[in-house]
Amino acid sequence: MKTELASTPQADSPTRDRYCSFVGLDCSGQAQRLVALLRPYIDDPARTNGFWQLFARKLAAESGPKHDPLFLIHAHLNILREQLEMHDDETALALLDQIEIECC
C-alpha cells in the first residue's frame, strides 16, 4: 500500500498555510509594518488612550519584559481590532487580519 503525502505550498504559491510552514510568510516583517501603522495612535496625543499608552510601554519594555511586536500583536489581537475599527482604519485592519491568519 502506497501512501501519498500532501504537497506543501511553496512560498510563491497564492495559498500559504502556517500549519505546514512559516516559510515565506514574513511574520516579523508584517508585525513591524503593523506597528508602523499603529504609531499615529500611540504618538498623537489627540488619538491616544490608555490602551495605546500601555501598548507603547510594552513595545518599549517599560512595563515588564521586552516582547517582540508579533507576540504583542497576538496577545492584544481583539483590542487592537476594536481600536482600529473605532477609527475605520481599513489598511491596518487588513494587515491585522493577514497577521492573524498567517502568523498567529
N, C-alpha and C positions, 0 to 999 in steps of 0.2 A: 504494500500500500504506500503510495507516494503522497506526501503532504506538501502542499504548496504554501509558501509564505506570502503574506500580504505585502504588496510593494509599498515601500516607504516613499512619500512625496519628496521630490527634490526641492532644493532651495528656490529654484526658479519656477516651480510649479505654482499655479494660482491657488491651490488648496494646500495650506500648511497646517499641520496638526501637531500641537505642542506635546501630545501624548506619545507621538512617535519620536520626535526630536525637537530640540530648541534651535537646531542649526538653521541659520538664515532668518531667524525671527528678529534679531537685534533688539531684544527686550531692554537692555540698558540704554541704548540709543533712543528708543521710544520713550522711556521714562524721563530721560534728560530733556527731550523735546517737550513733553507734557509739563515738566517743571518750569521750563521757559515760558510756556503759555500761562502758567499759574502765577508767575511773578507779578503781573499787574494787580492781582487781587491781594497778594501778600504785601507788596511795597507801597501801593497807593493808599494813603490814609482815608480817602473818600470811599474806597471799596473794601477795605479790610474789615475783619471782625474777629471775634475771639478764636474761631476755628483757624483762620488763616494765620493768626499770630502764633498759635500753638504749632501748627504745621511748619511754620518758618523756624521756630525754635528746634523742632525735631530734625529738620533738614540740616541745621547748623550744629546739631548735637549740643545745644544749650540746655535742653531738657531731657536728660538721660543719655543713653549710649548713642553713638553715631550709627545710623542705618542708611543703607543705600536708597536712592529715590524709588526704585522698583518696589522694595519692601514697604516703604511708607505709602505708596500709591495703593498697593494691595491691601494694606491694613486699614486704609481710610477710603476705600472704593465707594461705598454708599454715600458718605457725607460729601465726598468730592463731587459725585454726580449731582447730589442735591444742590450744592453751592453753584455749580456750573449751570444747572437748569434755571436757577433763580436769575442768572444773568443772560440766559439764552445764548450761551457760548457754544455754538454748534461745532466749531473747529476743535475745541478742547474736548467736548463730549465725544466726538467721533474718535479722537485719539485715545481717550479713556476707554471707550468700548473696545477698540482694537487691542489695547494692552490687556484688558480683562479676558478677551477671547484667546489671545495668542500667548500671554505670558503669566497669567495668574492661575 
